[in-house]
């Protein structure tokens, strides 16, 4: 930590020298190379080298759209995601940044999932220290969230905890600290990611390049010129500038995404405006390979305003990292069955105003092998599930993996499944997308499959599909009319009268007030003539009986619930 503080001071000192000394800034890169000539021209286009290096603070505020790869009706659907408001505060002299963002879901199944997601937190960076801290009313003037306890007040609105509610909905903790959480340090690669994110702006990137960045590879592509930049911290980025105006057009970098593998992350800049002697972009567009990520419009660029002290508080600087441990799994036998388990990662205590990450998998035993339904975690999760299955049934390997719908959040471990020799089984419209995911290169962050390549076995499910042997029959059905995915399949075991689903229907809890969605699930149960006794919803708490499901169905069809959803929608709007 001492080292980090020192390096921050050194950066501050270097910037001060740069400001005072003008030409000193050329230290660290060869003068007169084609690359440095281009960089100088870019600095001139942005307002001059001295002006660029003299900026102390920058505040960027605005709004836009953000895509969500985890919420797609089909693998080819355009990303819907969220409507966003944001404020980014940069203390350039000290290498600090604070990012506040408020998300309002545009995805129908999630409208009332959460009040203005993310609005309560600020993501911060101080040198090499990443942390979060509670947001306050200073973020955006129109934002005024006076309800500190968030979702907890909803419980009384719609009667959670009353005797009429199913028992499985009453299981949330009652004791939790009131008020906002204190600032929290985030260990791991987040600090590097935030440092790279901080460089996704012409001003921050050109400053980093001028302050000792190594430049190489000047080249021309269509109407733009490109150079590669390695910052003094070793971050590698490519800057593209407009051939005529010399204004930065984009910055890109290669990243090793756990799910998508090697990807190009790119931020494009447009609509430059004049602010305090600088040219700054009013539009920021980001992509990951072919996927749209964000399209942000800047309402205000503010230079050198008073932003206060953005340093990490002492409690954050002095925080120590818990040693990493393998995921501890909870394996709960599905009531009334043998050889069926709901398995998820132990969450510890979850505050009622936070959504538990209850993404689970379902393990099902057949006479000579086991079947998994969804894999919400990557390599380590899949390895832990395989170990757990070995413990439960030593002589039955998991050889089949059913993938319910196209959602990286519930299929994160599909590559690990292929590496372990599992056959993938999914709805036909997901086959091309999952084949692409299995075939992608993971050279930057190699995973189990890239280290141990295995051939892909993938089975396409049309309207229905049966996995059957002398011990158990599993019927897979395309779920029709689902509000979250058009490519959803659910699994039914007639022997056990158990229906397994992910996202096709969730138990209503205080943390997950949306219900996606029991009416269409009921329609599918009727259409398929399923004699369900027990539900295993993999993205929510509990394993309710059919009677409990019918109670929730009645509730979701009630005017009370319709008013609740409306009220929640208005609440999200007013907090956004
Ligand atoms: Zn889900």
Boltz pocket constraint, residues with backbone or C-beta under 6 A from the ligand:
constraints:
  - pocket:
      binder: B
      contacts: [[A, 409], [A, 410], [A, 502], [A, 503], [A, 539]]
      max_distance: 6.0
